[in-house]
Amino acid sequence: MKTKKFLFYMLAVILGGCIPVISLHPLYTEKDIVLDKKLYGTWVDNAKNPETTWEFKSIDEPKKAYKLIFTGEDGMKGSFVAHLVKLKDELFLDIFPSELPWEPEDPNKMDWPYNSLFLIPAHTFVKVDSIEPQLKLRLTLESKMKELLKENPGAVEHTSVGKRLVITGSTKELQAFVLKYADNEKVFTDQVVLSRKEPKTETP
């Protein structure tokens, strides 16, 4: 589909070129969502990728969510809806595409428009270790998760779609899984440390 990349690869952009773990179900229920004003603004990884930015903005719909604009070092962008999720004393981001790459303004310009009917959007998760003074995140990485599930296939419900790993467990099962493995590097990889590039000017 030429420039209309498959959703999995759109999600890969936000993780700096790595393939993220994807889930059919969200990590949150309504009662788990929190909104922290400190997250608003633009963040940058000065140490490793100073040209990439994570920009968190306010959004009208859905409620209690952020619009996340990710810009990679090549200048390409991704637009996402991010929910900040609090489970016990742990914070996570549930990230979901705000615009799907198979929904162009003019569907007649698509090479294979009916193919888009079979594409399924997905969620990915990020562990939030801190928000200020630096935003410290730990990302998911499919290759590491596959290692964990090879050792413990019953850790969470999952399946394979082609070569892709897809988590199929319910929201309740996902929450138990991420809490149990919150400090396991095969679920949440090495920490990414971001510094604020612009002051937080957004308000909910």
C-alpha distance (Angstrom), angle and dihedral (degrees) to the residues before:
residue distance angle dihedral
M1 . . .
K2 3.80 . .
T3 3.83 109.4 .
K4 3.79 93.0 7.0
K5 3.76 97.0 89.0
F6 3.76 121.9 -163.7
L7 3.83 114.5 -98.6
F8 3.78 93.5 -111.7
Y9 3.78 90.6 62.8
M10 3.81 91.6 45.8
L11 3.78 87.8 56.8
A12 3.79 89.8 47.5
V13 3.82 89.2 61.2
I14 3.78 92.2 63.9
L15 3.77 90.9 55.3
G16 3.77 95.4 55.3
G17 3.78 96.8 -99.6
C18 3.81 96.5 -44.8
I19 3.79 120.3 121.6
P20 3.82 109.1 -113.0
V21 3.76 128.4 -145.9
I22 3.80 108.2 -101.7
S23 3.79 130.5 -155.5
L24 3.78 133.3 -162.3
H25 3.81 90.7 -144.7
P26 3.82 132.0 52.0
L27 3.78 123.8 -108.2
Y28 3.81 93.1 -130.3
T29 3.76 145.6 62.4
E30 3.80 120.1 -159.3
K31 3.81 93.1 -93.0
D32 3.82 92.0 55.1
I33 3.83 96.6 57.9
V34 3.81 119.2 102.4
L35 3.80 131.6 177.5
D36 3.80 119.7 -144.0
K37 3.81 116.6 -173.1
K38 3.80 90.4 -155.2
L39 3.79 89.4 73.4
Y40 3.83 93.7 64.0
G41 3.79 116.5 104.2
T42 3.79 138.7 46.7
W43 3.80 121.8 -53.5
V44 3.79 129.1 -166.6
D45 3.80 136.8 -169.0
N46 3.80 98.4 -128.9
A47 3.79 93.6 175.6
K48 3.81 100.4 53.9
N49 3.81 112.8 6.2
P50 3.82 111.0 17.0
E51 3.80 91.5 169.4
T52 3.79 94.4 59.3
T53 3.79 119.1 84.5
W54 3.79 137.9 -171.7
E55 3.81 111.3 -154.6
F56 3.81 119.1 -169.4
K57 3.82 115.3 -163.3
S58 3.79 136.4 171.6
I59 3.79 118.9 -94.4
D60 3.81 132.4 -165.3
E61 3.78 97.3 -146.0
P62 2.93 130.6 65.4
K63 3.79 97.1 30.9
K64 3.81 120.5 -121.3
A65 3.78 93.0 19.5
Y66 3.80 138.9 112.6
K67 3.76 130.9 -129.9
L68 3.78 106.2 -130.2
I69 3.79 119.4 -158.7
F70 3.78 112.3 -170.3
T71 3.81 119.6 -166.3
G72 3.78 117.5 -168.0
E73 3.79 127.4 -148.5
D74 3.81 88.4 -98.4
G75 3.82 90.8 57.7
M76 3.81 94.5 -109.4
K77 3.79 115.7 137.7
G78 3.77 138.4 -147.9
S79 3.82 126.7 -163.0
F80 3.79 118.3 -149.4
V81 3.79 144.2 166.2
A82 3.79 111.1 -126.6
H83 3.79 126.7 -166.6
L84 3.79 120.2 -164.2
V85 3.79 105.8 -137.9
K86 3.81 125.6 -162.7
L87 3.80 116.3 -159.6
K88 3.79 111.4 177.3
D89 3.84 102.7 -50.6
E90 3.81 96.0 -24.1
L91 3.82 128.6 95.8
F92 3.79 125.9 -149.6
L93 3.80 137.5 172.2
D94 3.79 119.0 -132.4
I95 3.82 106.7 -157.2
F96 3.79 124.6 -162.3
P97 3.83 130.7 169.2
S98 3.80 113.1 -98.3
E99 3.79 91.8 -160.8
L100 3.76 123.2 30.7
P101 3.81 117.6 -134.6
W102 3.78 92.6 -134.3
E103 3.82 94.3 60.1
P104 3.83 104.6 80.5
E105 3.80 121.8 171.3
D106 3.79 90.2 -109.4
P107 3.83 112.1 37.0
N108 3.79 89.5 -170.7
K109 3.79 88.1 71.9
M110 3.80 91.2 62.5
D111 3.77 116.0 101.8
W112 3.80 94.3 -142.5
P113 3.84 107.9 15.7
Y114 3.80 96.3 170.6
N115 3.79 91.1 56.8
S116 3.81 88.5 70.7
L117 3.82 90.0 68.0
F118 3.79 89.1 72.0
L119 3.80 98.9 50.2
I120 3.81 118.2 104.3
P121 3.82 123.3 -155.5
A122 3.79 119.1 -135.6
H123 3.80 144.9 -165.1
T124 3.77 128.9 -121.5
F125 3.81 128.7 -165.5
V126 3.80 136.8 -137.2
K127 3.81 127.2 -169.1
V128 3.82 113.1 -131.7
D129 3.81 111.8 -148.9
S130 3.83 94.8 174.5
I131 3.82 141.2 -15.6
E132 3.80 103.3 -159.7
P133 2.95 142.6 75.0
Q134 3.81 82.0 4.3
L135 3.78 129.8 9.4
K136 3.79 105.2 -122.5
L137 3.79 116.6 -169.1
R138 3.76 135.6 176.6
L139 3.80 115.4 -156.3
T140 3.78 133.3 -153.5
L141 3.78 120.0 -112.9
E142 3.77 121.8 -164.1
S143 3.80 96.1 -146.2
K144 3.82 91.7 55.7
M145 3.79 92.9 45.3
K146 3.78 90.4 53.0
E147 3.79 88.7 56.7
L148 3.81 90.8 53.3
L149 3.80 93.8 47.4
K150 3.78 91.3 47.9
E151 3.81 88.0 57.0
N152 3.81 94.0 40.5
P153 3.83 112.1 18.5
G154 3.80 91.8 176.9
A155 3.81 95.4 57.7
V156 3.82 91.3 101.0
E157 3.79 135.2 -13.0
H158 3.78 111.5 -91.9
T159 3.77 144.9 151.4
S160 3.79 139.5 -168.7
V161 3.79 126.1 -110.8
G162 3.77 104.4 -167.4
K163 3.79 102.5 -49.3
R164 3.81 93.3 -25.9
L165 3.79 123.7 106.4
V166 3.81 112.8 -135.7
I167 3.80 122.6 -171.5
T168 3.82 109.0 -140.0
G169 3.80 102.0 176.1
S170 3.80 121.1 123.4
T171 3.80 122.2 -100.2
K172 3.81 90.0 -100.9
E173 3.80 91.5 52.2
L174 3.81 91.5 45.7
Q175 3.78 91.6 53.4
A176 3.80 92.5 51.3
F177 3.81 89.8 47.0
V178 3.83 97.4 51.1
L179 3.80 91.9 45.3
K180 3.80 92.0 50.7
Y181 3.81 92.7 47.2
A182 3.82 99.5 32.5
D183 3.81 91.4 121.6
N184 3.79 97.3 36.7
E185 3.81 112.9 110.6
K186 3.79 91.2 -150.3
V187 3.80 88.8 66.1
F188 3.80 102.1 31.5
T189 3.79 112.5 27.5
D190 3.79 133.3 -150.2
Q191 3.77 115.2 -36.6
V192 3.81 122.5 -94.9
V193 3.81 113.0 -150.3
L194 3.81 116.9 -155.1
S195 3.80 128.6 -172.6
R196 3.77 125.5 -153.5
K197 3.80 111.9 -96.9
E198 3.80 97.2 -179.3
P199 3.81 131.3 22.7
K200 3.79 116.6 -97.8
T201 3.79 103.8 -98.2
E202 3.81 101.0 157.2
T203 3.76 121.6 101.1
P204 3.79 125.9 -165.9
